[in-house]
Amino acid sequence: MPRCTTSAMAHHLEEISATVAPGAHAVLLLDQAGWHTTRKLPVPDNITLLSLPARSPELNPVENLWQFMRDNWLGNRIFQSYDDILDHCCDAWNKIIA
């Protein structure tokens, strides 16, 4: 999705919830972004949100991944458009998973 919003997060949680095995429960580790902590966010019954302490990116493993991608493929460049950003991010992600 092109924006981080409460609506986008709600959709993301619905997708996660649908993949949780029947009778199981998922715990999601999240930073304290506004769209993660708002009371307006509907959280499915089979998911618990667990917030990381404020100002602690070192505890969030995805921050290390983003830093690696910026250092190797995404940093120090000018993107021509949103599609250009998306293409470069997809290319970087595909390099990571390869």
N, C-alpha and C positions, 0 to 999 in steps of 0.2 A: 504494500500500500504506500502511496506517496506521502502520507502524513501520519504522525503519531498522535492519535486522538483517543478519547474514551470509546468512541464508537468502533474504531479500528481494534482497540484492545479487547472490547467485548466480543467482536467477531473472532479474534485470535483465541480467546478463552473457549468459545463455543467449539472451535475446531479441535483444540486440545481435549476438551471434555468428551467429544465424540470418539476419541481414540483410546480413552482410558477403559481398561477392561471392566466388564460388569463386576460390581462388588469391590473394585479397587478404588484407591483415592490418590490423586496427584498433589504434590506440593511443588509450587513454582517459586523459585528464588528470584526476586526482582529488586531492582534499584528503586529509589523513591521518586521516580518521575511522576508528575501530576496525574497522568492518565493511568498509572498503576495504583494510585492511592485515593482517588476520588470516591466519595460515597455513592456517586452516580454509576459506578461500574458494577454491572450485574456479574456476580461470580457464581458459576455453576456449583451445585451441591457437592460434586465429586472432585472439587479443586479447592485447595487452601493456598492463599498467597502469603509468602513469607518475605518480608522486606529486609534488605541489607541495611546496615547502619549508614547514616548520611555521610557523604564525602569519603567513601571507601571503595573506589573503583578497583583497587587491588584484590578485593574479595569477590569481584564479579569476573568469572573466567572469560566471558565474551569480550570484556574490555581488552584482554591480552590478544585475542583473535583480531579485533578491529585494529589494534595498534600494529600488529604484524602486517595486516593488509595495507594499512596506510604507509607503513615504512617501505613496503616492497612494490606496491602496484598503484596505490591511489593518491599518495601524497605529492605535493609540489607540482601540480598540474592545473590547468584551466580546462574546465569542461565546457563544451559548446551548448549543451542543452540537458534537460532532465533525462532524455533518452540516452545521451552520451554517458551521463553518470550511471544510469541503470546498466548499460552495457559493460562499463568498466567494472562495476561492482559484481555483476554476474560472472565476468571473466575471472576476477580475483577469487570469487567464491569457488568456481570450478577448479582453479589451480589448487586451492586449499584442500578440497575433497579428493582431488586426484592423488 
